[in-house]
Amino acid sequence: MNLNFKIEDLAFQKQVRDFIKNNLSHITQKKTEEGYHLSKEDMVNWYNKLSEQGWIAPNWPKKYGGTDWTVTQRYIFNKECADAYAPDGEYTFGVTMVGPVIIKYGTLEQKEYYLPKILSNSHWWCQGYSEPGSGSDLASLSTKAEKVQGGYKINGTKTWTTMAHFADMMFILVKTKSDCKPQEGISFMLLDMKTNGVSVKPIITLDGCHYINMVYLEDVFIPNKNLIYEENKGWTVAKYLLEYERTNNAQVASSKKALSKIKKIAKLNINGLYSLNSDRNFMDKITNCDRRLQALEYDLLRVISNEIKGISPATDANMLKIRGSEIQQELTELILEASGYYAFSNQQNSITTGINEPMIGPSWTTTSAQKYFDTRKTTIYAGSTEIQKNILAKMLLEL
């Protein structure tokens, strides 16, 4: 997208570039560029810098610690971070998900306690939605909350819980009433992960990494003060949160950077053979992906503009999630195709191991298989593509 920036926007762009240059670790930058999973330390170090600058929560209202940026400034910030391979906000569940929920539905006490801890990275959050046998169909969840003196006793299992092994807190959906429609008996609560009865078991994904988990809850106590909104009204809260999650999952800035990298790769003369620029089929795929990504970017900017005006993303969030996740998969497929026989899934290098081992092929091929495997999840998490299309059909096509 070509924007005619105003003088103040150009000044802001320079400010962002200078900030990134002075605060982003070279190692973190290199890991992100080559597709490695970042450690918690990598992410928190960067998020701490954003927090100190007051830039960690651009999607929050100014009065709660947000930036009050214009649409153009948010566009510039996201683009500059992506161009510099800074960590995105994918794992800042406190900032991107539960923070907006607490701002809208939380009590004054909850806002005063949790929001500063989120902004300062004192609390690292995870999401307790999916369960074994209850993924995209959240209404069918079975984790139960029994009313006891002073709060609730929780029993159940959550799965695919990203970063639970690092988390201090979890925002969780639980069943508080069963003799009603499924959506009417769900409550939204905040759980301290250090509470007795919480245990976390790793799930190793196809790319060989550990960042998702099973979380087992056995007679876990959650006090009344950690209930968000009202008992049995958690579905309302969950839907609001998912709008933000699905909008964030569009990942336009990082996808644009990945596409730019693929275009550069296509011009390379690999091992003295041929460049992919001469492969018409491959170049057609790049062009088609580029076209879809530009359309997605325009849609996202419209949604951000509406969000600043206080207009909910609604069905736009579903559409952004569908197309954004599909494009992320397309990009890793293109990198994998470009890598050819260099795409060995067991390659490692000194960035993550600390051991200098000879690489097989160009460095950009090192994680191409892992990233391909990893992005198979994008059309499943935050609501599978099939479920999103069903929601859109129901909301947009029903008369």
KAWOUR-V949848 format. One record per pair of residues at least 12 apart in sequence whose ideal C-beta (glycine too) atoms are under 10 Angstrom apart, sorted by the first residue. I is the first residue (numbers start at 1). J is the second residue. Records with the same first field share a line. If there is no record, write none. Layout:
I: J, J
//
This chain:
1: 75, 79, 252, 256, 294, 297, 298, 301
3: 71, 72, 75, 76, 79, 301
4: 72
5: 72, 73, 75, 76
6: 70, 72
8: 70, 72, 73
9: 70, 72, 73, 75, 76
10: 76
12: 69, 70, 72, 73, 76, 77, 80
13: 72, 73, 76, 77, 79, 80
14: 76, 80
15: 53, 73, 76, 77, 80
16: 53, 55, 73, 76, 77, 78, 79, 80, 81, 84, 86
17: 76, 80, 83, 84
19: 49, 50, 53, 55, 77, 80, 81, 84, 86
20: 46, 49, 77, 80, 81, 83, 84, 85, 86
21: 84
22: 49
23: 45, 46, 48, 49, 50, 52, 53, 86
24: 45, 46, 49, 81, 84, 85, 86, 87
25: 41, 42, 45, 46, 49, 86, 87
27: 39, 42, 45, 351, 352
28: 41, 42, 43, 45, 46, 85, 86, 87, 351
29: 42, 46, 84, 85, 86, 87
30: 85, 349, 350, 351, 363
31: 85, 87, 351, 352, 367
32: 46, 81, 82, 84, 85, 86, 87, 88, 254, 257
33: 84, 85, 257, 261, 351, 363, 364
34: 85, 349, 351, 352, 363, 364, 365, 366, 367, 368, 371
35: 207, 258, 332, 335, 364, 366, 367, 368, 370, 371, 372, 374
36: 209, 348, 349, 351, 352, 366, 367, 370, 371
37: 91, 205, 207, 208, 209, 210, 211, 352, 367, 370, 374
38: 87, 90, 91, 211, 352
39: 166, 352
40: 91, 124, 163, 165, 166, 167, 211
41: 166
42: 87
43: 87, 88, 89, 90, 91, 92, 121, 124, 163, 166
44: 87, 91, 92, 121, 124, 166
45: 87, 121
46: 81, 86, 87, 88, 121
47: 87, 89, 91, 92, 94, 95, 119, 120, 121, 124
48: 120, 121
49: 86
50: 77, 81, 86, 87, 89, 92, 95, 119, 121
51: 65, 95, 118, 119, 120, 121, 122
52: 120
53: 67
54: 66, 67, 119
55: 67, 69, 77, 81
56: 89, 92, 94, 95, 99, 118, 119, 120, 121
57: 89, 92, 94, 95, 96, 99, 100, 103, 115, 118, 119
58: 73, 74, 77, 78, 89, 95, 304
59: 74, 89, 95, 96, 99, 100, 103, 244, 247, 248, 304, 307, 308
60: 95, 96, 99, 100, 103, 115, 118, 119
61: 100, 103, 104, 308, 310
63: 103
64: 99, 100, 102, 103, 111, 115, 116, 118, 119
65: 95, 99, 103, 115, 116, 118, 119, 120
66: 95, 99, 100, 103, 119
68: 308
69: 304, 308
70: 304, 305, 308
71: 301, 302, 303, 304, 305, 306, 307, 308, 309
72: 301, 304, 305
74: 253, 300, 301, 304, 305, 307, 308
75: 252, 253, 297, 300, 301, 304
77: 253
78: 251, 252, 253, 254, 256, 300, 304
79: 252, 253, 254, 256, 257, 297
80: 253
81: 253, 254, 257
82: 251, 252, 253, 254, 255, 256, 257, 258, 260
83: 253, 254, 256, 257, 260
84: 257
85: 254, 257, 261
86: 253, 254
87: 254
88: 248, 251, 253, 254
89: 248
90: 162, 163, 248, 249, 251, 254
91: 124, 125, 126, 162, 163, 166, 211
92: 118, 121, 124, 125, 163, 248
93: 118, 123, 124, 125, 126, 127, 162, 163, 167, 169, 170, 171, 241, 245
94: 114, 115, 117, 118, 119, 121, 122, 123, 124, 125, 126, 167, 168, 169, 171
95: 118, 119, 121, 125, 248
96: 125, 241, 244, 245, 247, 248, 249
97: 125, 126, 127, 171, 240, 241, 242, 244, 245, 248, 382
98: 114, 115, 118, 123, 125, 126, 127, 169, 170, 171, 188, 190, 228, 237, 241, 244
99: 111, 114, 115, 118, 119, 125, 241, 244
100: 240, 241, 243, 244, 245, 307
101: 114, 171, 188, 190, 228, 229, 237, 238, 240, 241, 244
102: 114, 115, 118, 171, 190, 228, 237
103: 115
104: 228, 229, 237, 240, 241
105: 188, 228, 229, 230, 233, 234, 236, 237, 240, 241
106: 190, 228, 229, 237
107: 225, 227, 228, 229
109: 225
110: 190, 225, 226, 227, 228
113: 190, 225
114: 169, 171, 190, 226, 228
117: 168, 169
118: 169
121: 168
122: 168, 169
123: 167, 168, 169, 190, 192, 193
124: 163, 164, 166, 167, 168, 169, 193
125: 163, 164, 166, 167, 168, 169, 170, 171, 190, 193
126: 158, 161, 162, 163, 164, 165, 166, 167, 168, 169, 170, 171, 172, 191, 193, 200, 212, 213, 215
127: 158, 160, 161, 162, 163, 164, 167, 170, 171, 172, 173, 241, 245, 381, 382
128: 141, 143, 154, 156, 157, 158, 159, 161, 164, 167, 170, 171, 172, 173, 174, 188, 189, 190, 191, 193, 215, 217
129: 141, 143, 158, 159, 160, 161, 170, 171, 172, 173, 238, 241, 242, 245, 381, 382, 383
130: 157, 158, 159, 160, 161, 173, 212, 380, 381
131: 143, 156, 157, 158, 159, 160, 173, 214, 215
132: 156, 157, 158, 159, 160, 214
133: 157, 159
134: 156, 157, 158, 159, 173
135: 159, 160, 380, 381, 383, 384, 387
136: 380, 381, 382, 383, 384, 385, 386, 387, 388, 390, 391
137: 182, 383, 384, 387
138: 173, 182, 183, 186, 234, 235, 238, 239, 242, 383, 387
139: 173, 175, 181, 182, 183, 184, 185, 186, 235, 238
140: 175, 182
141: 156, 158, 172, 173, 174, 175, 182, 185, 186, 234, 238
142: 155, 156, 157, 174, 175, 178
143: 155, 156, 157, 158, 172, 173, 174, 175, 186, 215, 217, 220
144: 156, 174, 175, 176, 177, 178, 185, 217
145: 172, 173, 174, 175, 176, 177, 185, 186, 187, 189, 217, 220, 222, 227, 231, 234
146: 174, 175, 176, 219
147: 176, 177, 224, 231
148: 219, 221, 222, 224
149: 221, 224
150: 221, 222, 223, 224, 225
151: 189, 221, 222, 223, 224, 225, 226, 227
152: 174, 176, 187, 189, 191, 220, 221, 222, 223, 224, 226, 227, 231
153: 197, 217, 218, 219, 220, 221, 222
154: 172, 174, 175, 189, 191, 195, 197, 198, 217, 218, 219, 220, 221, 222
155: 174, 197, 216, 217, 218, 219, 220
156: 172, 173, 174, 175, 215, 216, 217, 218, 220
157: 201, 214, 215, 216, 217, 218
158: 170, 172, 173, 174, 191, 200, 213, 214, 215, 216, 217
159: 201, 203, 212, 213, 214, 215, 216
160: 203, 205, 212, 213, 214, 215, 377, 380, 381
161: 200, 201, 203, 211, 212, 213, 214, 215
162: 203, 211, 212, 213, 377, 381
163: 211, 212, 213
164: 193, 198, 200, 201, 202, 203, 211, 212, 213, 214, 215
165: 193, 200, 201, 202, 210, 211, 212, 213, 215
166: 193, 200, 211, 213
167: 191, 192, 193, 194, 198, 200, 213, 215
168: 192, 193, 194
169: 190, 191, 192, 193, 194, 226
170: 189, 190, 191, 192, 193, 195, 198, 215, 217, 222
171: 188, 189, 190, 191, 226, 228, 237, 238, 241
172: 187, 188, 189, 190, 191, 215, 217, 220, 222, 226, 228, 234
173: 186, 187, 188, 189, 234, 235, 237, 238, 241
174: 186, 187, 188, 189, 191, 217, 220, 222, 227, 234
175: 187, 232, 234
176: 188, 189, 227, 231, 232, 233, 234
177: 231, 232
180: 232
181: 235
182: 235
183: 232, 233, 234, 235, 236, 238, 239
184: 232, 233, 234, 235
185: 231, 232, 234, 235
186: 231, 232, 233, 234, 235, 236, 237, 238
187: 222, 227, 228, 229, 230, 231, 232, 233, 234, 235, 237, 238
188: 226, 227, 228, 229, 230, 231, 233, 234, 235, 236, 237, 238, 240, 241
189: 222, 223, 224, 226, 227, 228, 229, 231, 234, 237
190: 222, 223, 225, 226, 227, 228
191: 215, 217, 220, 221, 222, 226
192: 220, 221, 222, 223, 226
193: 215, 220
195: 217, 219, 220, 221, 222, 223
196: 218, 219, 220, 221
197: 216, 217, 218, 219, 220, 221
198: 215, 216, 217, 218, 220
199: 213, 214, 215, 216, 217, 218, 220
200: 213, 214, 215, 216
201: 213, 214, 215, 216
202: 214
205: 370, 373, 374, 376, 377
206: 345, 369, 370, 372, 373, 374, 376, 377
207: 345, 367, 369, 370, 371, 372, 373, 374, 375, 376, 377
208: 345, 346, 348, 369, 370, 373, 374
209: 352, 370, 373, 374
211: 374
212: 377, 381
228: 241
239: 312, 314, 317
240: 312
242: 313, 317, 318, 321, 382, 383
243: 303, 307, 312, 313, 314, 315, 316, 317, 318, 320, 321
244: 307, 312, 313, 317
245: 317, 321, 381, 382, 383
246: 313, 316, 317, 318, 319, 320, 321, 322, 324, 325, 382, 383, 388
247: 300, 303, 304, 307, 313, 316, 317, 318, 320, 321, 324, 382
248: 317, 320, 321, 324, 382
249: 317, 320, 321, 322, 324, 325, 328, 378, 381, 382, 383
250: 293, 296, 297, 299, 300, 303, 316, 317, 319, 320, 321, 322, 323, 324, 325, 327, 328
251: 296, 300, 320, 321, 324, 325, 327, 328, 331, 378
252: 293, 294, 296, 297, 298, 299, 300, 301, 320, 323, 324, 327
253: 297, 300
254: 324, 328, 331
255: 289, 292, 293, 296, 297, 324, 327, 328, 330, 331
256: 290, 293, 294, 296, 297, 327, 331
257: 331
258: 289, 293, 327, 328, 330, 331, 332, 334, 335, 371
259: 286, 289, 290, 293, 294, 327, 330, 331, 334
260: 290
261: 331, 334, 335, 364
262: 276, 282, 285, 286, 289, 290, 330, 331, 332, 334, 335, 337, 338, 364
263: 276, 277, 283, 286, 290, 334
264: 364
265: 277, 286, 334, 335, 338, 339, 362, 364, 365
266: 278, 279, 282, 283, 286, 334, 338
268: 338, 362, 364
270: 338, 339, 340, 342, 361, 362, 365
271: 340, 342, 361, 362
273: 340
276: 334, 337, 338, 340
279: 337, 338
281: 337
282: 334, 337, 338
285: 330, 333, 334, 337
286: 330, 331, 334, 338
288: 330
289: 326, 327, 330, 331, 333, 334
290: 327
292: 323, 324, 326, 327, 330
293: 323, 324, 327, 330, 331
295: 323, 327
296: 319, 320, 322, 323, 324, 326, 327
299: 316, 319, 320, 323, 324
300: 313, 316, 320, 323, 324
302: 316, 320
303: 316, 317, 319, 320
314: 395
315: 388, 391, 392, 394, 395, 396
317: 382, 383, 388, 391
318: 382, 383, 385, 387, 388, 389, 390, 391, 392, 395, 396
319: 388, 389, 392, 396
320: 388
321: 378, 379, 381, 382, 383, 384, 385, 388
322: 379, 383, 384, 385, 386, 388, 389, 391, 392
323: 385
324: 378, 379, 382
325: 375, 377, 378, 379, 380, 381, 382, 383, 384, 385, 388
326: 375, 378, 379, 385
327: 375, 378
328: 371, 374, 375, 377, 378, 379
329: 372, 375, 376, 377, 378, 379
330: 375
331: 371, 372, 375
332: 367, 368, 369, 370, 371, 372, 373, 374, 375, 376, 378
333: 368, 371, 372, 375
334: 368, 372
335: 364, 365, 367, 368, 369, 371, 372
336: 365, 368, 369, 370, 371, 372, 373
337: 368, 372
338: 362, 364, 365, 368
339: 361, 362, 364, 365, 366, 367, 368, 369, 372
340: 361, 365, 368
341: 360, 361, 365
342: 359, 360, 361, 362, 364, 365, 366, 368, 369
343: 360, 361, 365, 366, 367, 368, 369, 370, 371, 372
344: 360, 361, 365, 366, 368, 369, 370
345: 367, 368, 369, 370, 372, 373
346: 369, 370
347: 359, 360, 361, 363, 365, 366, 367, 368, 369, 370
348: 366, 367
349: 363, 366, 367
351: 363, 366, 367
352: 366, 367
//
